């Protein structure tokens, strides 16, 4: 089964445009380099009492793992460790492409984060529209990146064990997550008729707080790719609000 997982859990094409909604296509014409979204998610874990402090996420007493790491591990640390591990096979995007990330990640080449200290989450815009160009960018960025939040919602709705893990040895718990993701991706990849994905495509599934990594929204120190890489992505990010403003005035 783990061999199957290695075959199925792989990056999609850099030119993938699976979603066909008009809003999605319009945004993708502006975020031309976006090839997907990057985020962590918390999965319930059962660990010995003497280890539980490191696995408690969000201070609610429950224990979680984040991609096999302790629940308190920040998303940016997980990415850093994986990206710099030569055996991980992390799929770095091509030079002109990038992943959409939340503010937990560094805004640098290959990883476009939103503007800090500015409204970002979609719920923040339900009553008050975006006003500044930074808010316009964050709103558009969140609309595209929301697909990974909804995908996690579908995954956890399909496999309730991810919300209430059985007391297997921790390596087995970690492998259960990998297998669940593999089956989830297989259904999606081969267009198997599926009620959960149908609901997802119709945009009717509400997935509030599906359990991303801890400390979301904090721009803590993340991966250091060098000042040139950071400047490159900062310049590219600053160009997009002007395009959004230009399109809305037409």
N, C-alpha and C positions, 0 to 999 in steps of 0.2 A: 504493500500500500504506500510506503514512503517513496518507492521508486516512481509510482504513479504520481505522487505529489510533486516530485521534482520535475516531472514532465509537464504537469498542468499549471503549476504556480510559476509562471514565467511572464516577462513583460509583454504587453501588447505592442502592436506596430506603432512606430513613432508618428504615423500618419492616420491613426485610427480616429474615426468620427462616427462612432456607433449610434449615439443619440441623435435623433432626427428632428427634435423640436426646433421651431423657428428661433426661439430665444437662445437656445444653446448654439445653434449654427452662427447666429449673429455675434455672440460673444467670442466664439472660437476664431472668427475672422479678425478680431482685435487681439486676442491672446494667441497669436499665430504659433508661438513656440511651445505652447502647453501640450504635453503628451499624457498628462494624467495628474492625479492628486496623491499626495503623500501624507500619511497620518498614522498614529498608533491607536490602539484600542485596548481597553482593559477587559480581561477575561477572568472570571472568578477562579480562584485557586484554593486548594486545600493543602496547608503546610503545617509542620509541627509548631507547637506553641512557642518554642524558643526562637523561631524564625519569623513569626508573624509580623513583627514591627516593620520589617523591610518590605513586606508584601501588602501592607495596608495602604489603600489608595483613597485620597480625598478625606481622610480622617473619619470615615464612617464605621470603622471597626471591621469591615469585610476585607478579605485578602484577595489580591488580584495579581495576575502576571501581565506583562506588557511585552509581547513578542518573545516570551520565554524568560524575560528579565523580571526582577522584583517590581511590584506595583508602584513603588515610589520612584522608579527610574524614569527620568525625563526622556521624552521622545528624541530630543536632540542628542542625548548621550547614546541612545540605542543606534541612531543613524551613524554617529561618529564611529562607534566601535565596529559596526558592520561595514561601513564604507572603507575603513582603513585596514580591514581584514582581507588579505589577498586571496583567501580561500572561500570567501563568502559569495563571490560572483555577483556583487551588487550591480544592478543595471544602471550605470551612469548614463544620463541622456546625452545625445550628440551635442556638439558645441553650440548649436543654435537652438536647442530645445531646453525645456525645463519642466520640473514638477511644480504644481501649485501646493504651497504649504501654509499652515497657519503661523501665527507669530511666535510659536515655540521654537521655530527653526530660524537659522540665520538666512537673511536675504543675500544670496550669493549665487555665482554662476551655477546653473542647473537647478536652482531652488528659489522660486519666487514667493516671498512672503508678503503679507499685507502691510500697510502703514501702521506703525505703532501709535498708541495714544489717540486712536481714531476709531469711531464705531466700526464694527466688523460683522458680528453675527447677524444672520438674517432677521432674527427676532427684533433686533435693534432698529430695523427699518420698517417695521409693520405699520407704525403710526406716523412716523416722520420720514419723509423721503430724504435721500442723500442730497446734501447741499454743496459742500466743498468738492473740489476735484479729487481730493484724497478719499473722501467718503464715497464718491462715485466709483473710484477704483476698488475700494474695499467691498462695496456691495456687489459689483460684478464678479470680483475674485471669489467671494463667498458663494455666489450662485453656482459658479462652476465647481468649486471645491466641495460643495454640498453633496455631490454625487458619491463621494467616498463615505460620508456620514450615513447616507441612505443605504449604501451597499453594506456597511457594517450592521445597520438595522435589519436588513434582509437576512444577513448571515446569522445573526443572533435569534431572529424569529424562526429560522429554519432549524437551528440546533440549540434547543434550550439548555443543553449541558454546558454551553459557554457562559450561561448566566448562573448556573448552579452546578459546579463541577463535582464529579464523583471522587471519592478519596483514594484515587490511584497514586502510585509513586509519582513524584513531580515530573520526571522525564516522560512518563506516559501521558500525564496531563498536557504537557507541551506538545507531544505528538498528536494528541486528539485535536488540538487547535489546527495543526497543519493539515490533518486529514479532512477536517470540516471545510477548511478553505479550499482544498483541492476539489472536493465534491461540488462545492458551491461554484467554483470556476468552471468545472467540467459542464455543469448544467448551462451556464451562461455561454460558454465557448461554442457549444454545439447546438445552440438554439432549441433546447428541449423545452416543450411546452410546460410552463411552470406558473402556478398561481401567484406565488410571491413576487416573481419578476414582473408578471403582468401588472400587479398592483403598483410596483415600483415605477414601471414605465408610464402608468397613468397618472403618476405624481399624486397619489392619494395616500400613500403611506406616510404617517407622521412618525418621525424617529427622534424625539427629543432626548438629548443626553444619552447616547448609545454607549458612552464610556470611552472617551479618548484618553490619551496619556495624561498624567497629572500636570498641574500648573499651566494649563492652557492659557494662552493669551499673554504670557510673560515672555518678554524678549530677553531671555538669558543667554549667556555665552554658549554658542553652538559650535558648529564646525568652522574652522578657520581655513579658508581656501586661499587667503592672501588678499591684500588690498585691491589688486587689479581685478580680481574676480568679483569682489564686493562692489567696486565702482561700476563694473560692467552691468551687473544686475540692477543697481540703483538707477543708472541712466536709462536702462530699458524699461524699468517700472515707471519712471517719471514720464515716459512718452505715452503710456497707455491712457492715463486720465484725459490727456488732450484729445485723443482719438474718441474716447467716450463722449466727451463734451461736444466734439464736432458732429458725431453721429446723431446726438439728441437734438441738435439745433437744425437738422435738415428737415 
